[in-house]
Amino acid sequence: MFFVLLNNDSSSFSIIRSIYKKFREVDLLDKKKTVTALKPGEDRAILLGLGMILSSVMMYFVLGITILRSYADSVWTEEGVCVVLNSTVTADMNCSYNCGSDCWRVSKYPCLQVYVSVNNTGRVSRLSHNEETQDASSECFYVPRCQKDTAAMHTMIMNISERLKVNQQVPCYYDPSEQQETVLLTRLYDYSVVFHSLLWPSCMLAGGALIIVMVKLTQYLSRLCEEIGKIKR
């Protein structure tokens, strides 16, 4: 009787052990599937982070040879207050506009010359709209977009002249070394433009680096959990 019970207990124990092994094998298989599924996802995340970092570096390069270079080369760095002394139309300037495929025609716009006193120092300088206007015409305050309708361009220039006569004091930018006699009403690339231009590539660079760091942290924690599990066994 004792041997019969012993045989029954041993057979029951072997059955339970075999069932446990099957569940254990299924559990290990699920873990392997999970790890296998996670690896491609981690690789894609790392590739995404590297792509974002590479794109931000390329954007930094493009901004460096365009906006940052123009900002660094500009001599109009000091901001001041200019008092309008004279605002008159001197002559008509020629310009050309596109009238079709391989077609260019000549039009005219009035040249507005504006002279100002910088910071009430008695220094009289010619006022220009921005760097592009200064490069396009060294005599006129504003160069409108050339078009066929000369009356529209004349009306635009006269409106600008009237506004400058009403607003006697305007903010302006000048060269502190006084090598450039012309002062500017506005700058194309000031500090705010440079800041907003660098903001988006900086955010992309930080986002890409954060993705890579999070993936590496997840991998480290996963390995740490596996090691702790092995120690407990």
Disulfide bonds with the S-S distance in Angstrom:
Cys82-Cys172 1.91
Cys95-Cys146 2.15
Cys99-Cys103 1.69
Cys111-Cys140 2.05
